[in-house]
Amino acid sequence: MDTQHNADELFGKTGLTLPPAPVPLGLYKPALTVEGKYLYLSGHLPVQEDKSLIKGRVGLDLDMDAGKLAARQAGLTMLSTIKNHLGSLNKVKRVIKVFGMVNCTPDFAKHPYVINGCSELFATVWGTDNGVGTRSAIGVSSLPDNIPVEIEAIFELI
């Protein structure tokens, strides 16, 4: 069986724990399946196991490695939403697009490095062929609740 069908097993081998799937606090859907073929995830925050958020601005409160860990945590939150919405990570065929926003100081320029925290997680779960899609990583002057990253993604389903 190829890597994409063993995503739940591969995630289990990481030793990481999924936070609870977030509940919308506004008028939106965290996940939307289109034509049974595509899964769109709204912007996800770095939610921790205790439901608290990682907070801080990269380049001021957090260094780029802490920002990268926050991006990985946002990725874990996305995996939690996928499991909640689809029942299994195995139902994802491939990552199509990741869009990451980094709350950072005006002089910070390592946005791709920070968002790699999420991208590397997806590559571990779905393999480098299916877990790596197109991506954008940008810096912004603020994000909700002073979180360091917000990430959204599009997936192709099996």
C-alpha positions as CSV (number, residue, x, y, z in Angstrom):
1,M,0.0,0.0,0.0
2,D,1.5,3.4,-0.9
3,T,2.2,6.2,1.6
4,Q,-1.0,8.2,0.9
5,H,-3.2,5.4,2.2
6,N,-1.2,5.0,5.4
7,A,-1.5,8.6,6.6
8,D,-3.1,7.7,9.9
9,E,-0.4,5.2,10.6
10,L,2.4,7.6,9.6
11,F,1.0,10.4,11.8
12,G,0.8,7.9,14.7
13,K,4.6,7.3,14.3
14,T,5.4,11.0,14.7
15,G,4.6,10.8,18.5
16,L,2.7,14.1,18.1
17,T,-0.8,14.6,19.5
18,L,-3.7,16.3,17.8
19,P,-5.4,19.2,19.6
20,P,-9.2,19.2,19.7
21,A,-10.8,20.2,16.4
22,P,-11.6,23.9,16.6
23,V,-15.2,25.1,16.8
24,P,-16.0,28.1,14.6
25,L,-16.4,31.3,16.6
26,G,-17.8,33.2,13.6
27,L,-19.9,32.5,10.6
28,Y,-17.8,30.1,8.6
29,K,-17.1,26.4,8.1
30,P,-13.7,25.1,9.2
31,A,-13.9,22.5,6.4
32,L,-15.9,22.2,3.2
33,T,-15.9,19.3,0.8
34,V,-16.6,20.2,-2.8
35,E,-18.0,17.6,-5.3
36,G,-16.6,14.8,-3.1
37,K,-13.2,15.5,-4.6
38,Y,-11.7,18.6,-2.8
39,L,-11.4,19.6,0.8
40,Y,-11.0,23.3,1.6
41,L,-9.8,24.2,5.1
42,S,-10.4,27.7,6.5
43,G,-7.5,29.5,8.2
44,H,-6.4,27.4,11.2
45,L,-4.7,28.7,14.3
46,P,-2.0,27.2,16.5
47,V,-4.3,25.5,19.0
48,Q,-2.7,23.5,21.7
49,E,-4.0,20.3,23.4
50,D,-5.5,22.4,26.3
51,K,-7.4,24.5,23.6
52,S,-5.2,27.6,24.3
53,L,-3.5,29.4,21.5
54,I,0.2,30.0,20.9
55,K,0.5,33.7,20.9
56,G,3.1,36.3,19.9
57,R,4.6,38.1,17.0
58,V,7.5,36.6,15.1
59,G,10.6,38.8,15.3
60,L,9.4,40.4,18.5
61,D,7.9,37.9,21.0
62,L,9.0,34.7,19.1
63,D,12.1,33.8,17.2
64,M,11.7,32.1,13.8
65,D,12.1,28.6,15.3
66,A,9.3,29.3,17.7
67,G,7.2,30.6,14.8
68,K,8.0,27.4,12.9
69,L,6.7,25.3,15.9
70,A,3.6,27.4,15.9
71,A,3.1,26.7,12.2
72,R,3.5,23.0,12.9
73,Q,0.9,23.3,15.7
74,A,-1.5,25.0,13.2
75,G,-0.9,22.1,10.9
76,L,-1.8,19.7,13.7
77,T,-5.0,21.6,14.2
78,M,-5.7,21.2,10.5
79,L,-5.1,17.4,10.8
80,S,-7.6,17.4,13.7
81,T,-10.2,19.1,11.6
82,I,-9.6,16.7,8.7
83,K,-10.0,13.7,11.0
84,N,-13.2,15.3,12.5
85,H,-14.6,16.1,9.0
86,L,-13.6,13.0,7.1
87,G,-13.0,10.4,9.8
88,S,-9.5,9.6,8.6
89,L,-6.3,11.2,7.2
90,N,-6.3,8.3,4.7
91,K,-9.1,10.0,2.7
92,V,-6.7,12.7,1.6
93,K,-5.0,11.9,-1.7
94,R,-2.7,15.0,-1.8
95,V,-2.1,18.5,-0.7
96,I,-2.9,21.0,-3.4
97,K,-2.2,24.4,-1.8
98,V,-1.1,25.8,1.5
99,F,-1.4,29.5,2.3
100,G,0.4,30.7,5.4
101,M,0.3,34.1,7.1
102,V,2.9,35.0,9.6
103,N,2.2,37.8,12.2
104,C,5.7,39.4,12.2
105,T,7.6,42.6,12.5
106,P,8.1,44.7,9.3
107,D,11.8,43.6,9.1
108,F,11.2,39.9,9.4
109,A,11.8,38.1,6.0
110,K,11.8,34.4,6.7
111,H,8.1,33.6,6.2
112,P,8.8,30.5,4.1
113,Y,11.0,29.1,6.9
114,V,8.2,29.6,9.5
115,I,5.4,28.0,7.3
116,N,7.7,25.0,6.7
117,G,6.6,23.9,10.1
118,C,3.2,23.0,8.6
119,S,4.6,21.9,5.2
120,E,7.1,19.5,6.8
121,L,4.3,17.9,8.9
122,F,2.2,17.3,5.8
123,A,5.1,15.8,4.0
124,T,5.6,13.4,6.9
125,V,2.0,12.4,6.9
126,W,1.3,12.1,3.2
127,G,4.9,11.7,1.8
128,T,6.9,14.1,-0.3
129,D,5.0,13.4,-3.5
130,N,1.5,13.8,-2.0
131,G,2.2,15.9,1.1
132,V,3.9,18.8,-0.7
133,G,1.7,21.1,-2.9
134,T,1.9,24.6,-4.0
135,R,2.4,27.2,-1.3
136,S,2.4,30.9,-0.4
137,A,3.9,32.3,2.8
138,I,3.4,36.0,3.6
139,G,4.0,38.4,6.5
140,V,1.1,40.4,8.0
141,S,1.0,43.1,10.6
142,S,-1.5,41.3,12.8
143,L,-3.6,38.2,13.2
144,P,-6.5,37.3,15.5
145,D,-5.7,37.2,19.2
146,N,-2.0,38.0,18.4
147,I,-1.3,34.5,17.1
148,P,1.9,34.0,15.2
149,V,0.5,32.1,12.2
150,E,-2.8,31.3,10.4
151,I,-2.8,28.7,7.7
152,E,-5.4,27.5,5.2
153,A,-5.2,24.7,2.7
154,I,-6.8,22.8,-0.2
155,F,-6.6,19.0,-0.5
156,E,-7.6,16.5,-3.2
157,L,-9.6,13.5,-1.8
158,I,-9.4,9.9,-2.7
